Amino acid sequence: MTSQRKTRQRQNILDCLKENYGKNLTPDEILFILKKQSKPIGLSTIYRQLNNLVEEGLVRRCSLEGQNCSYYQYVDEECLDNEHYHMICSSCSALLHFQDENLKKALFKAENKNHFILNSQKIVFYGKCSKCLKKENP
């Protein structure tokens, strides 16, 4: 873990992720949010600071196959303790995460039966979100 200078831009990005706790944000979404808050930061600075925050363990990066961007989420004690899974809308690419004890138990059972360790951060379910379903079937 490296010690990074505590810059205003770094703090604004961290604050943005904390304010959107539980959400996965792309660098572009962070840029948009900060711009709306009159805290403009260049996209390259956002990428650089996100990489630093990931290295420090304050932020989690989620890169999903078939997606050309990474998602970032603020990490606190509760987030570290809670295993979660991802759902991606095949229409609009919305990324949602969820927890399910029954699924967790089933995956644990599958791991033991097959002598295999799963990476829960890479478990992704594809389907359609409620917004896209409403558009298709009003």
ZISULCOR-V682362 format. One record per run of one state. SS is the DSSP state (helix for helix, strand for strand, loop for the rest). FROM is the first residue (numbers start at 0). LEN is the number of residues. Records with the same first field share a line. If there is no record, write none. Layout:
SS->FROM-LEN  FROM-LEN
//
This chain:
loop->0-7  19-5  25-1  36-6  56-2  63-6  74-2  81-3  89-5  98-2  114-5  122-1  127-2  136-2
helix->7-12  26-10  42-14  76-5  100-14  119-3  129-7
strand->24-1  58-5  69-5  84-5  94-4  123-4
//
